[in-house]
Amino acid sequence: MPVTIRSIRGGYSVSTPNGVKAKKTTLAKAKRQRNLLNAVEHGWKPTHKRSIRTA
């Protein structure tokens, strides 16, 4: 599922072939969401554990 980030008035939009996932978000948040959507597509499942990097 290719994730597309587009520049729109007021921020950025994140969309997939299944629809728009975010509107008027920042570029940094859009990139993080793209990474998350790609990870979920490839089998990642949340464990509700914080990573060492973000703690």
Steps between C-alpha positions, in 0.01 A plus 500: 500500500682812387462789741490844340583828674364807324537867579163666551397839625563505874736201517535154353264217413576129543311262274500136394302321230236432769448869573633807675653428841593855608436860398675823598783333689865601522763346275671326793172343616415399144833319462450322834152390395633375165757290685232364732264405216782326313600308815142383563473386139816291539381319811597725791264478796502742793610351834429816702864506610692820456822477306828594662544773240180689590508441876 
